[in-house]
């Protein structure tokens, strides 16, 4: 099984949810390369005692950095617990990140149910680049 490069992102109101999900899935996540935006990465690295490559905080350009990493083929999938009910100063960046994930056919989970499906999928152990489009 090749390690996947997984980006983890959460808005402030969703950080506790993502952290709970990550703790529950620590065993699986430990077999992969983790990336995260600023505060989320600090929380996950500290609570799970796993290495996490950190981008900037989302509002300071972290969402854009994740998008660039997707475009450059450096991220295999994204878990982004975003808060659709709260206003965000960087809403344009969030929409751009969601768009770039779709454009580059990178799976993106925006809630726990989808994240659970993705992490438990047998495709987690498959090189997605070799699958037919």
TIVEXNU-755984 format. One record per atom (N, C-alpha, C): residue in three letters; x, y, z. Coordinates in steps of 0.001 Angstrom, whole numbers, padded with zeros to 6 digits, always signed. Layout:
N
ALAXYZ
...
//
This chain:
133
UNK+000839-001183+000000
UNK+000000+000000+000000
UNK+000882+001244+000000
UNK+000661+002106-000952
UNK+001375+003372-000995
UNK+000676+004370-000082
UNK+001456+005117+000662
UNK+000884+006133+001545
UNK+000216+007219+000704
UNK-000944+007625+001135
UNK-001639+008741+000487
UNK-001212+010035+001170
UNK-001314+011101+000443
UNK-001019+012433+000982
UNK-002367+013092+001247
UNK-002694+013207+002526
UNK-004023+013641+002954
UNK-003946+015028+003573
UNK-004737+015953+003034
UNK-004824+017305+003595
UNK-006020+017360+004539
UNK-005796+017905+005731
UNK-006827+018049+006747
UNK-007038+019528+007044
UNK-008292+019961+006930
UNK-008629+021375+007118
UNK-009931+021444+007902
UNK-010046+022434+008782
UNK-011308+022626+009501
UNK-011475+024092+009864
UNK-012672+024588+009635
UNK-013005+025920+010126
UNK-013082+025885+011650
UNK-013004+027046+012276
UNK-012969+027117+013740
UNK-014093+026327+014401
UNK-015318+026469+013906
UNK-016465+025780+014519
UNK-016458+024277+014266
UNK-015550+023804+013424
UNK-015495+022383+013071
UNK-014191+021706+013511
UNK-013293+022452+014132
UNK-012003+021875+014530
UNK-012175+020720+015521
UNK-013074+020881+016488
UNK-013298+019806+017469
UNK-013818+018553+016774
UNK-014705+018722+015783
UNK-015242+017572+015039
UNK-014133+016861+014262
UNK-013281+017636+013592
UNK-012192+017029+012823
UNK-011207+016338+013754
UNK-010904+016954+014873
UNK-009973+016357+015819
UNK-010527+015044+016378
UNK-011803+015011+016693
UNK-012439+013780+017177
UNK-012371+012692+016103
UNK-012668+013073+014854
UNK-012609+012122+013742
UNK-011180+011602+013565
UNK-010205+012504+013621
UNK-008803+012114+013438
UNK-008330+011190+014567
UNK-008749+011464+015789
UNK-008386+010580+016912
UNK-008961+009188+016693
UNK-010217+009125+016286
UNK-010868+007837+016030
UNK-010141+007058+014930
UNK-009612+007774+013941
UNK-008962+007158+012782
UNK-007440+007245+012840
UNK-006882+007455+014030
UNK-005445+007661+014168
UNK-004637+006522+013536
UNK-005052+005282+013764
UNK-004318+004136+013223
UNK-004193+004187+011713
UNK-005281+004481+011050
UNK-005263+004579+009585
UNK-004463+005797+009143
UNK-004702+006931+009780
UNK-003995+008158+009392
UNK-002487+008032+009593
UNK-002068+007250+010581
UNK-000635+007119+010864
UNK+000131+006461+009718
UNK-000578+005786+008825
UNK+000069+005118+007686
UNK+000180+006023+006456
UNK-000234+007270+006605
UNK-000253+008192+005476
UNK+000497+009467+005808
UNK+000760+010263+004781
UNK+001431+011550+004953
UNK+000360+012614+005161
UNK+000425+013279+006303
UNK-000603+014250+006654
UNK-000131+015675+006405
UNK-001044+016463+005877
UNK-000845+017884+005631
UNK-002037+018598+006247
UNK-001845+019833+006665
UNK-002966+020569+007243
UNK-002682+022057+007201
UNK-003753+022826+007278
UNK-003592+024260+007421
UNK-003218+024550+008876
UNK-002674+025735+009115
UNK-002091+026196+010368
UNK-002551+025604+011677
UNK-003602+026163+012241
UNK-004068+025763+013565
UNK-004526+024311+013577
UNK-005203+023894+012540
UNK-005669+022512+012460
UNK-004475+021557+012515
UNK-003428+021866+011800
UNK-002231+021028+011795
UNK-001566+020965+013156
UNK-001520+022090+013836
UNK-000933+022123+015174
UNK-001736+021254+016133
UNK-003062+021355+016080
UNK-003923+020545+016943
UNK-003759+019056+016668
UNK-003779+018679+015408
UNK-003687+017256+015046
UNK-002322+016689+015430
UNK-001264+017412+015124
UNK+000081+016940+015467
UNK+000217+016763+016979
UNK-000303+017705+017732
UNK-000195+017643+019182
UNK-001041+016555+019805
UNK-002277+016435+019374
UNK-003206+015468+019972
UNK-002942+014034+019527
UNK-002501+013847+018283
UNK-002308+012499+017759
UNK-000855+012054+017796
UNK+000050+012984+018102
UNK+001476+012692+018105
UNK+001911+012080+016770
UNK+001459+012725+015689
UNK+001822+012310+014336
UNK+002467+013486+013617
UNK+003384+013214+012688
UNK+003950+014326+011916
UNK+002914+014895+010951
UNK+002845+016203+010899
UNK+001914+016901+010007
UNK+002670+018041+009339
UNK+002696+018032+008017
UNK+003271+019156+007278
UNK+002230+020259+007275
UNK+002619+021438+007759
UNK+001654+022516+007923
UNK+001804+023607+006875
UNK+000652+024006+006357
UNK+000564+025175+005503
UNK+000218+026363+006396
UNK+000039+027515+005811
UNK-000408+028685+006562
UNK-001832+028470+007062
UNK-002262+029302+007959
UNK-003662+029310+008379
UNK-004522+029599+007150
UNK-005735+029024+007128
UNK-006622+029207+005973
UNK-006808+030656+005546
UNK-007193+031545+006461
UNK-007415+032941+006067
UNK-006139+033656+005621
UNK-004981+033111+005966
UNK-003709+033738+005596
UNK-003085+033111+004356
UNK-003855+032276+003655
UNK-003371+031684+002407
UNK-003243+030177+002419
UNK-003526+029532+003553
UNK-003389+028076+003642
UNK-004293+027320+002692
UNK-005538+027788+002537
UNK-006455+027133+001599
UNK-005895+027201+000180
UNK-005311+028337-000164
UNK-004715+028495-001486
UNK-003488+027602-001646
UNK-002717+027440-000571
UNK-001559+026555-000637
UNK-001987+025100-000864
UNK-003060+024686-000198
UNK-003566+023331-000418
UNK-004032+023192-001866
UNK-004731+024196-002374
UNK-005168+024174-003774
UNK-003996+024056-004730
UNK-002929+024796-004462
UNK-001737+024714-005310
UNK-001118+023319-005234
UNK-001090+022736-004037
UNK-000537+021387-003884
UNK-001377+020366-004653
UNK-002691+020563-004679
UNK-003556+019692-005480
UNK-003197+019824-006952
UNK-003094+021061-007436
UNK-002789+021307-008845
UNK-001424+020739-009232
UNK-000501+020697-008287
UNK+000845+020177-008546
UNK+000942+018664-008325
UNK-000182+018022-007960
UNK-000186+016582-007766
UNK+000428+016136-006457
UNK+000479+017015-005448
UNK+001104+016679-004164
UNK+000106+016309-003067
UNK-001194+016325-003370
UNK-002234+015939-002415
UNK-003126+014912-003095
UNK-003395+013795-002401
UNK-004233+012735-002964
UNK-005697+012862-002580
UNK-005965+013324-001374
UNK-007333+013658-001022
UNK-007393+014605+000153
UNK-008557+015224+000293
UNK-008745+016305+001266
UNK-009913+015969+002178
UNK-009712+016221+003456
UNK-010798+016190+004436
UNK-010921+017620+004931
UNK-012025+018274+004566
UNK-012220+019690+004872
UNK-013563+019861+005570
UNK-013529+019897+006886
UNK-014747+020120+007661
UNK-014987+021633+007686
UNK-015747+022102+006723
UNK-016024+023542+006646
UNK-017400+023832+007222
UNK-017557+025052+007623
UNK-018792+025474+008284
UNK-019618+026294+007298
UNK-020642+025684+006687
UNK-021427+026403+005684
UNK-022378+027437+006290
UNK-022529+027446+007615
UNK-023487+028356+008251
UNK-022843+029614+008810
UNK-021527+029672+008833
UNK-020838+030841+009374
UNK-020177+031627+008236
UNK-020211+032953+008337
UNK-019514+033760+007320
UNK-017999+033651+007519
UNK-017267+033653+006410
UNK-015810+033558+006463
UNK-015205+034634+005580
UNK-014224+035333+006133
UNK-013574+036391+005364
UNK-012870+035848+004133
UNK-012502+034596+004171
UNK-011784+033970+003053
UNK-012676+032991+002285
UNK-013962+033299+002217
UNK-014921+032421+001536
UNK-014544+032167+000079
UNK-013984+033159-000566
UNK-013560+033003-001963
UNK-012476+031930-002064
UNK-011561+031897-001093
UNK-010496+030890-001090
UNK-011067+029486-000881
UNK-012072+029387-000010
UNK-012719+028097+000257
UNK-013362+027571-001021
UNK-014095+028432-001699
UNK-014749+028017-002950
UNK-013716+027635-004005
UNK-012619+028366-004057
UNK-011562+028040-005023
UNK-010948+026677-004712
UNK-010753+026370-003426
UNK-010212+025075-003046
UNK-011162+023948-003428
UNK-012437+024123-003153
UNK-013420+023106-003532
UNK-013430+022917-005051
UNK-013358+024007-005779
UNK-013363+023948-007249
UNK-012124+023214-007774
UNK-010954+023544-007232
UNK-009724+022937-007750
UNK-009686+021433-007458
UNK-010252+021025-006318
UNK-010322+019589-006020
UNK-011184+018870-007052
UNK-012283+019483-007438
UNK-013160+018873-008443
UNK-012473+018861-009809
UNK-011847+019958-010183
UNK-011177+020058-011485
UNK-010099+018979-011624
UNK-009345+018743-010550
UNK-008246+017772-010601
UNK-008656+016377-010138
UNK-009957+016158-009972
UNK-010490+014847-009611
UNK-009884+014311-008318
UNK-009694+015203-007356
UNK-009169+014833-006041
UNK-010355+014693-005096
UNK-010522+013526-004473
UNK-011635+013355-003542
UNK-011557+014369-002406
UNK-012708+014933-002048
UNK-012760+015896-000957
UNK-013985+015598-000101
UNK-013751+015372+001178
UNK-014826+015102+002132
UNK-015090+016375+002919
UNK-016336+016773+002966
UNK-016691+018007+003674
UNK-017461+017740+004963
UNK-017645+016470+005300
UNK-018288+016126+006567
UNK-017786+014752+007011
UNK-018140+014395+008233
UNK-017623+013156+008818
UNK-018084+011914+008057
UNK-019333+011899+007628
UNK-019839+010719+006919
UNK-019017+010447+005659
UNK-018752+011484+004891
UNK-017979+011312+003666
UNK-016531+010953+003983
UNK-015967+011585+005006
UNK-014587+011278+005404
UNK-014473+009816+005822
UNK-015482+009309+006551
UNK-015470+007899+006948
UNK-015523+006981+005730
UNK-016368+007304+004768
UNK-016446+006506+003542
UNK-015101+006490+002819
UNK-014499+007653+002688
UNK-013231+007735+001963
UNK-012130+006959+002672
UNK-012022+007136+003977
UNK-010924+006506+004704
UNK-011095+004993+004809
UNK-012330+004512+004738
UNK-012563+003069+004834
UNK-012701+002402+003461
UNK-012591+003167+002393
UNK-012739+002625+001049
UNK-011575+001714+000679
UNK-011857+000611-000016
UNK-010752-000224-000514
UNK-009878+000534-001515
UNK-010398+001601-002080
UNK-009606+002401-003021
UNK-008495+003192-002327
UNK-008536+003248-001001
UNK-007479+003930-000257
UNK-006129+003280-000540
UNK-006135+001986-000834
UNK-004898+001250-001090
UNK-004549+001161-002569
UNK-005278+001889-003417
UNK-005069+001830-004865
UNK-004473+003154-005335
UNK-003578+003067-006299
UNK-003047+004279-006920
UNK-004127+004814-007853
UNK-004789+005896-007439
UNK-005920+006437-008202
UNK-005510+006930-009580
UNK-004236+007252-009759
UNK-003776+007747-011054
UNK-003842+006675-012137
UNK-003869+005404-011765
UNK-003900+004333-012766
UNK-005305+003873-013088
UNK-006299+004381-012359
UNK-007688+003999-012654
UNK-008166+004704-013915
UNK-009041+004065-014688
UNK-009572+004729-015877
UNK-010417+005936-015464
UNK-010385+006955-016286
UNK-011117+008193-015989
UNK-012600+008008-016173
//
